[in-house]
Amino acid sequence: MNLDVSKWSGEGAFTQALIDHLQQLKAVELVRVEDAPASRSEADYNFISNEIFVKFAVVSRQEPGRRFGVLPMTRVVSDKAMTMEGLEQALAAMSAIGACDYADESMLQYLRTERIIPPYQTRGYKLVELVRVYEMGALKPGVKA
């Protein structure tokens, strides 16, 4: 599996856990991680938003058929090794990841919150991490072919 993290700052423990688990799936061929522009930081909370793009491996198979209805032939049919629905089920089965908070046919969304209390401080902050997983090459919502 290829991993492209050139557009990712490296922030987000849950994003890193998600990447580690995606690397274990044989049906995933490529993973690209990017920082989303929605990330921000205030005094009381940090909001981290990351986007993960996955490309599934392609499985080819031979299918018999007829050309012009008479001549026997064999054609090669290519199918994706996994779908977004299959990815959702595979990640939900992993105890460190769990079920996503929102899913549709083109995206999985995870929202994790954590209270951080730094040493030698009485007041902590809330860390909110939003991770969206998209299929690479699939149409984005609202885009028409």
MOWOPE-V696695 format. One line per field, one symbol per residue. ss: DSSP state (H for helix, E for strand, - for the rest). burial: I if it has 24 or more other C-alpha atoms within 12 Angstrom, else O. A space follows every 10 residues. Layout:
BEGIN
ss->???
burial->???
END
This chain:
BEGIN
ss->-EEEEEE--- --HHHHHHHH HH-----EEE EEEEE----E E---EEEEEE EEEEEE-EEE EEEEEEE--- EEEEEEEEEE ---HHHHHHH HH-------- -EEE--EEEE EEEEEE---- ----EEEEEE EEEEE----- -----
burial->OOOOOOOIOO IIIIIIOIIO IIIOIOIIII IIIIIIOOIO OOOOOIIIII IIIIIIOOOO OOOOOOOOOO OOOOOOOOOI OOIIOOIIOI IOOOOOIOOI OOOOOIIIII IIOOOOOOOO OOOOOOIIII IIIIIIOOOO OOOOO
END
